[in-house]
Amino acid sequence: MYSGIRLFKTAFMNTRRQICVSGIFLVAITCVLTVILYLAESRVDPNFSFWDAFIWPYEKYLGDPGKVVDDPLISPIGKFIATLVGIMGVAIFAVPAGLIGSGLTDAMDEEKREKELDEYRVRMRKSFRRVLNKKTQYRVVPRRVPVISLQAKKGMSEKDIIDTVSKFKEFRLRNLAASQVASEHPQDRLVIEMLPLDEQTVDGYIIEHTDYGIKINRHSNITIITPSAATENSIGHIGYYLAQFGGFNYVSREFLTDVDEPVSYYKIEGERKEWEKPLQKFVDDIRQLSEDSQHWNIILVSSDNVYETQFHFVHRAKEETGLSHTTLDEDWFLELYAAFSEKMKAEYEYLSDMDQEYKPVGNKNIGVITGGGTKNNAITLRISYSVTTWSSSSAPIIVDMAKVIKQYVEKPGRSTFEDEPSWKDVGCGYGTNKN
């Protein structure tokens, strides 16, 4: 019974505008008929008042409970109007009934579609089951699932997939062609990414869900920041797992307020009073985590595959900032850079550069805005799409990144990398949300 009432309410709410418009039209026509009826009948019947003309159509609609229309109309025009009123008397009930009936059909179709999309959501989430990475022996979530795989293996149509992605915010539709430059002759390849929507991490820390995305406070003196996870392929996946393996804090911008007018969270324009609320929260959360001068904010963003190097460190600041660098401890950074560069080259033949391919940052940079070079240490690490998106396996790379960062800039007592048993037994990362 409740389901029926809910469907009727939905049908009425969906058609109330049409019902209102038809009602207004009916009232307007009745007023016109009233004037014509009065002018026609008053000429042949002096006792026929304007009130009689006004009440006559409505009484006719209602079946004449007040016995107002017992006396027949005299004028030919009055008789013609009586015919029109009779037709409209049918329409006054038939039109709303038809609209609500149509609305009920649409509401039932919508309810059926909602259930279908709920089922597709579950099936899509299962496509992101944690799988074993042979080199690390950790169970991690795939970076992406191709749309064509969902169509072939799950029997889902492209419309089903797009509708599911549109309804549930844990999914993102991506085109891998955006991760390639023109010289690589990119072809469209649609994939699905999944966001972490679980309530806590496998190591027991709360995942705080915000309007901009997610925040994880592991009480580390390192915060991994991905200001463009909502717009760049795979960078959110890299950032989440880097924070997970290293035991670092994590702040990630996962959602766009307006897809047609995306606001950058890496290079922030305008005054604070003009910022959108999610951006204000994003900045405040980073500041709250990085008030200590020993703190390190590591900002991850993507880089196109146009340079010989794959990892681009930026820590120089423009003259306008009043800073030379966005780090307070230059020696620690140089040691980190040297160790990181050596590790990536030795293990994967990836090259690094420092303040070479990218310009120094200015006052609009998120690292500077949140205290880099004044209250804390901030560095930008641009990672080539060849690493984040196209490498055959990102997990070993992320683990080695976490080990180096943890060893060189993590606070004493937490600088030693240790395996979590759960990473191998049940897996790590997101993908277990059952809702």
Solvent accessible surface area in square Angstrom, and as a share of the most:
residue,aa,sasa,rsa
1,M,197,0.88
2,Y,165,0.63
3,S,51,0.33
4,G,42,0.41
5,I,99,0.50
6,R,94,0.34
7,L,24,0.12
8,F,105,0.44
9,K,131,0.56
10,T,43,0.25
11,A,0,0.00
12,F,86,0.36
13,M,81,0.36
14,N,70,0.36
15,T,9,0.05
16,R,119,0.44
17,R,183,0.67
18,Q,82,0.37
19,I,33,0.17
20,C,74,0.44
21,V,80,0.46
22,S,30,0.19
23,G,31,0.30
24,I,110,0.56
25,F,127,0.53
26,L,25,0.12
27,V,77,0.44
28,A,50,0.38
29,I,53,0.27
30,T,1,0.00
31,C,61,0.37
32,V,83,0.48
33,L,11,0.06
34,T,2,0.01
35,V,73,0.42
36,I,72,0.36
37,L,0,0.00
38,Y,69,0.26
39,L,94,0.47
40,A,12,0.09
41,E,3,0.02
42,S,33,0.21
43,R,206,0.75
44,V,74,0.42
45,D,39,0.20
46,P,124,0.78
47,N,132,0.68
48,F,25,0.10
49,S,49,0.32
50,F,103,0.43
51,W,157,0.55
52,D,46,0.24
53,A,0,0.00
54,F,77,0.32
55,I,38,0.19
56,W,16,0.06
57,P,0,0.00
58,Y,64,0.24
59,E,21,0.10
60,K,85,0.36
61,Y,15,0.06
62,L,121,0.60
63,G,60,0.58
64,D,16,0.08
65,P,93,0.59
66,G,48,0.46
67,K,143,0.61
68,V,59,0.34
69,V,24,0.14
70,D,96,0.49
71,D,115,0.59
72,P,116,0.73
73,L,18,0.09
74,I,99,0.50
75,S,7,0.05
76,P,111,0.70
77,I,93,0.47
78,G,0,0.00
79,K,116,0.49
80,F,123,0.51
81,I,3,0.01
82,A,25,0.20
83,T,80,0.46
84,L,59,0.29
85,V,0,0.00
86,G,33,0.32
87,I,108,0.55
88,M,29,0.13
89,G,14,0.13
90,V,105,0.60
91,A,38,0.30
92,I,50,0.25
93,F,126,0.52
94,A,54,0.42
95,V,65,0.37
96,P,35,0.22
97,A,64,0.50
98,G,46,0.44
99,L,43,0.22
100,I,32,0.16
101,G,32,0.31
102,S,62,0.40
103,G,1,0.01
104,L,55,0.27
105,T,71,0.41
106,D,72,0.37
107,A,3,0.02
108,M,98,0.44
109,D,82,0.43
110,E,87,0.39
111,E,40,0.18
112,K,130,0.55
113,R,61,0.22
114,E,78,0.35
115,K,125,0.53
116,E,53,0.24
117,L,12,0.06
118,D,65,0.34
119,E,108,0.48
120,Y,34,0.13
121,R,40,0.15
122,V,73,0.42
123,R,88,0.32
124,M,1,0.00
125,R,15,0.05
126,K,96,0.41
127,S,28,0.18
128,F,1,0.00
129,R,146,0.53
130,R,41,0.15
131,V,79,0.45
132,L,77,0.38
133,N,21,0.11
134,K,173,0.73
135,K,131,0.56
136,T,22,0.13
137,Q,83,0.37
138,Y,8,0.03
139,R,87,0.32
140,V,16,0.09
141,V,1,0.01
142,P,36,0.23
143,R,36,0.13
144,R,49,0.18
145,V,14,0.08
146,P,41,0.26
147,V,8,0.05
148,I,126,0.64
149,S,28,0.18
150,L,3,0.01
151,Q,65,0.29
152,A,83,0.65
153,K,166,0.70
154,K,49,0.21
155,G,65,0.62
156,M,4,0.02
157,S,54,0.35
158,E,82,0.37
159,K,135,0.57
160,D,17,0.09
161,I,1,0.00
162,I,68,0.34
163,D,36,0.19
164,T,0,0.00
165,V,21,0.12
166,S,91,0.58
167,K,80,0.34
168,F,23,0.09
169,K,122,0.52
170,E,2,0.01
171,F,7,0.03
172,R,32,0.12
173,L,63,0.31
174,R,29,0.11
175,N,47,0.24
176,L,2,0.01
177,A,16,0.12
178,A,75,0.58
179,S,0,0.00
180,Q,50,0.22
181,V,27,0.16
182,A,87,0.67
183,S,88,0.57
184,E,72,0.32
185,H,151,0.68
186,P,50,0.31
187,Q,145,0.64
188,D,111,0.57
189,R,115,0.42
190,L,67,0.33
191,V,1,0.00
192,I,0,0.00
193,E,10,0.05
194,M,7,0.03
195,L,3,0.02
196,P,6,0.03
197,L,20,0.10
198,D,14,0.07
199,E,117,0.53
200,Q,99,0.44
201,T,5,0.03
202,V,46,0.27
203,D,41,0.21
204,G,46,0.45
205,Y,68,0.26
206,I,117,0.60
207,I,4,0.02
208,E,65,0.29
209,H,68,0.30
210,T,20,0.11
211,D,109,0.56
212,Y,1,0.00
213,G,0,0.00
214,I,2,0.01
215,K,22,0.09
216,I,1,0.01
217,N,48,0.25
218,R,1,0.00
219,H,120,0.54
220,S,8,0.05
221,N,11,0.06
222,I,0,0.00
223,T,0,0.00
224,I,0,0.00
225,I,0,0.00
226,T,0,0.00
227,P,1,0.00
228,S,15,0.10
229,A,0,0.00
230,A,6,0.05
231,T,66,0.38
232,E,35,0.16
233,N,5,0.03
234,S,3,0.02
235,I,0,0.00
236,G,7,0.07
237,H,16,0.07
238,I,4,0.02
239,G,0,0.00
240,Y,5,0.02
241,Y,1,0.00
242,L,0,0.00
243,A,1,0.00
244,Q,2,0.01
245,F,4,0.02
246,G,1,0.01
247,G,15,0.14
248,F,0,0.00
249,N,1,0.01
250,Y,0,0.00
251,V,0,0.00
252,S,0,0.00
253,R,6,0.02
254,E,6,0.03
255,F,41,0.17
256,L,50,0.25
257,T,87,0.51
258,D,62,0.32
259,V,113,0.65
260,D,118,0.61
261,E,119,0.53
262,P,77,0.48
263,V,62,0.35
264,S,55,0.36
265,Y,2,0.01
266,Y,34,0.13
267,K,108,0.46
268,I,4,0.02
269,E,98,0.44
270,G,49,0.47
271,E,108,0.49
272,R,94,0.34
273,K,174,0.74
274,E,117,0.53
275,W,29,0.10
276,E,44,0.20
277,K,163,0.69
278,P,18,0.11
279,L,2,0.01
280,Q,51,0.23
281,K,79,0.34
282,F,0,0.00
283,V,0,0.00
284,D,57,0.29
285,D,7,0.04
286,I,0,0.00
287,R,94,0.34
288,Q,95,0.42
289,L,20,0.10
290,S,2,0.01
291,E,134,0.60
292,D,80,0.41
293,S,55,0.35
294,Q,95,0.42
295,H,4,0.02
296,W,1,0.00
297,N,0,0.00
298,I,1,0.01
299,I,1,0.00
300,L,0,0.00
301,V,4,0.03
302,S,9,0.06
303,S,3,0.02
304,D,67,0.35
305,N,35,0.18
306,V,87,0.50
307,Y,73,0.28
308,E,148,0.66
309,T,18,0.10
310,Q,32,0.14
311,F,0,0.00
312,H,1,0.00
313,F,3,0.01
314,V,4,0.02
315,H,5,0.02
316,R,119,0.44
317,A,11,0.09
318,K,83,0.35
319,E,165,0.74
320,E,110,0.50
321,T,24,0.14
322,G,69,0.66
323,L,37,0.18
324,S,79,0.51
325,H,56,0.25
326,T,4,0.02
327,T,12,0.07
328,L,79,0.40
329,D,48,0.25
330,E,55,0.25
331,D,97,0.50
332,W,85,0.30
333,F,0,0.00
334,L,74,0.37
335,E,92,0.41
336,L,1,0.01
337,Y,38,0.14
338,A,59,0.46
339,A,20,0.15
340,F,1,0.00
341,S,24,0.16
342,E,124,0.55
343,K,65,0.27
344,M,0,0.00
345,K,121,0.51
346,A,81,0.63
347,E,84,0.38
348,Y,43,0.17
349,E,146,0.65
350,Y,36,0.14
351,L,69,0.34
352,S,20,0.13
353,D,4,0.02
354,M,63,0.28
355,D,28,0.14
356,Q,130,0.58
357,E,60,0.27
358,Y,47,0.18
359,K,166,0.70
360,P,39,0.24
361,V,13,0.08
362,G,12,0.12
363,N,72,0.37
364,K,88,0.37
365,N,8,0.04
366,I,0,0.00
367,G,1,0.01
368,V,24,0.14
369,I,33,0.17
370,T,4,0.03
371,G,6,0.06
372,G,0,0.00
373,G,12,0.11
374,T,88,0.51
375,K,137,0.58
376,N,0,0.00
377,N,2,0.01
378,A,2,0.02
379,I,3,0.01
380,T,4,0.02
381,L,2,0.01
382,R,46,0.17
383,I,1,0.00
384,S,4,0.03
385,Y,20,0.08
386,S,37,0.24
387,V,4,0.02
388,T,0,0.00
389,T,0,0.00
390,W,79,0.28
391,S,12,0.08
392,S,120,0.78
393,S,41,0.27
394,S,8,0.05
395,A,8,0.06
396,P,10,0.06
397,I,7,0.04
398,I,2,0.01
399,V,9,0.05
400,D,16,0.08
401,M,2,0.01
402,A,0,0.00
403,K,79,0.34
404,V,10,0.06
405,I,4,0.02
406,K,17,0.07
407,Q,115,0.51
408,Y,67,0.26
409,V,0,0.00
410,E,8,0.04
411,K,76,0.32
412,P,121,0.76
413,G,83,0.80
414,R,65,0.24
415,S,36,0.23
416,T,96,0.56
417,F,41,0.17
418,E,127,0.57
419,D,73,0.38
420,E,67,0.30
421,P,97,0.61
422,S,30,0.19
423,W,6,0.02
424,K,83,0.35
425,D,102,0.53
426,V,94,0.54
427,G,0,0.00
428,C,0,0.00
429,G,4,0.04
430,Y,9,0.04
431,G,18,0.17
432,T,72,0.42
433,N,27,0.14
434,K,196,0.83
435,N,122,0.63
